[in-house]
Amino acid sequence: MNRLCRSILAVITATLVAAPGIALARQAQVQGDVLLIERVHEEPANLPGRGMSMSQVEARFGAPTDRLDPRGGQKRDWPTINRWTYPAFTVYFERNKVIDVVMTKADPNEIGPKPPTT
């Protein structure tokens, strides 16, 4: 058997040996944990939009479950950040306007951001 045939045979053998492991890895990936980001992409979210005011958020989504202590504001360049928590998400405000919204975990086993700290 020449050198080329032996090389081709080695590649085919390695592929056949690795195939069951690859199949098991794919099956484990399909049955793996649900990431929060995957759920966010799957579920259409009714969330506050960037730039909404505090009064607009409260009028549309109701009173928050909790209004966390404001952070920042010690200097003019450091705006005050307010955080309101709702059951499904946390809203971050810079002064009076929404700058970000973060969805919370659906259950403790979901992989995603930790809840905000007080």
Contacts in CASP RR format, 6 or more apart in sequence:
PFRMAT RR
TARGET T0000
AUTHOR 0000-0000-0000
METHOD contacts of the structure
MODEL  1
MNRLCRSILAVITATLVAAPGIALARQAQVQGDVLLIERVHEEPANLPGR
GMSMSQVEARFGAPTDRLDPRGGQKRDWPTINRWTYPAFTVYFERNKVID
VVMTKADPNEIGPKPPTT
1 9 0 8 1.000
33 109 0 8 1.000
33 110 0 8 1.000
33 111 0 8 1.000
34 110 0 8 1.000
34 111 0 8 1.000
35 110 0 8 1.000
35 111 0 8 1.000
35 112 0 8 1.000
36 103 0 8 1.000
36 105 0 8 1.000
36 106 0 8 1.000
36 110 0 8 1.000
36 111 0 8 1.000
36 112 0 8 1.000
36 113 0 8 1.000
37 112 0 8 1.000
39 103 0 8 1.000
39 106 0 8 1.000
39 110 0 8 1.000
40 103 0 8 1.000
45 89 0 8 1.000
45 103 0 8 1.000
47 89 0 8 1.000
47 101 0 8 1.000
47 103 0 8 1.000
48 56 0 8 1.000
48 57 0 8 1.000
48 60 0 8 1.000
48 61 0 8 1.000
48 91 0 8 1.000
48 98 0 8 1.000
48 101 0 8 1.000
49 98 0 8 1.000
49 101 0 8 1.000
50 97 0 8 1.000
50 98 0 8 1.000
50 99 0 8 1.000
50 100 0 8 1.000
51 97 0 8 1.000
51 98 0 8 1.000
51 99 0 8 1.000
52 60 0 8 1.000
52 97 0 8 1.000
52 98 0 8 1.000
53 96 0 8 1.000
53 97 0 8 1.000
53 98 0 8 1.000
54 82 0 8 1.000
54 84 0 8 1.000
54 93 0 8 1.000
54 96 0 8 1.000
57 84 0 8 1.000
57 91 0 8 1.000
57 98 0 8 1.000
58 64 0 8 1.000
61 86 0 8 1.000
64 84 0 8 1.000
64 85 0 8 1.000
64 86 0 8 1.000
64 91 0 8 1.000
65 85 0 8 1.000
65 86 0 8 1.000
65 87 0 8 1.000
66 84 0 8 1.000
66 85 0 8 1.000
67 82 0 8 1.000
67 83 0 8 1.000
67 84 0 8 1.000
67 85 0 8 1.000
68 82 0 8 1.000
68 83 0 8 1.000
68 84 0 8 1.000
68 85 0 8 1.000
68 116 0 8 1.000
68 118 0 8 1.000
69 118 0 8 1.000
70 80 0 8 1.000
70 81 0 8 1.000
70 82 0 8 1.000
70 83 0 8 1.000
71 80 0 8 1.000
71 81 0 8 1.000
71 83 0 8 1.000
72 78 0 8 1.000
72 79 0 8 1.000
72 80 0 8 1.000
72 81 0 8 1.000
73 79 0 8 1.000
73 80 0 8 1.000
79 94 0 8 1.000
79 95 0 8 1.000
80 94 0 8 1.000
80 95 0 8 1.000
81 92 0 8 1.000
81 93 0 8 1.000
81 94 0 8 1.000
81 99 0 8 1.000
82 92 0 8 1.000
82 93 0 8 1.000
82 95 0 8 1.000
83 90 0 8 1.000
83 91 0 8 1.000
83 92 0 8 1.000
83 93 0 8 1.000
83 116 0 8 1.000
84 90 0 8 1.000
84 91 0 8 1.000
84 93 0 8 1.000
85 91 0 8 1.000
85 104 0 8 1.000
85 115 0 8 1.000
85 116 0 8 1.000
87 104 0 8 1.000
88 103 0 8 1.000
88 104 0 8 1.000
89 101 0 8 1.000
89 102 0 8 1.000
89 103 0 8 1.000
89 104 0 8 1.000
90 101 0 8 1.000
90 102 0 8 1.000
90 104 0 8 1.000
90 115 0 8 1.000
90 116 0 8 1.000
91 98 0 8 1.000
91 100 0 8 1.000
91 101 0 8 1.000
92 98 0 8 1.000
92 99 0 8 1.000
92 100 0 8 1.000
92 101 0 8 1.000
92 102 0 8 1.000
93 99 0 8 1.000
102 113 0 8 1.000
104 113 0 8 1.000
104 115 0 8 1.000
105 112 0 8 1.000
105 113 0 8 1.000
105 115 0 8 1.000
END
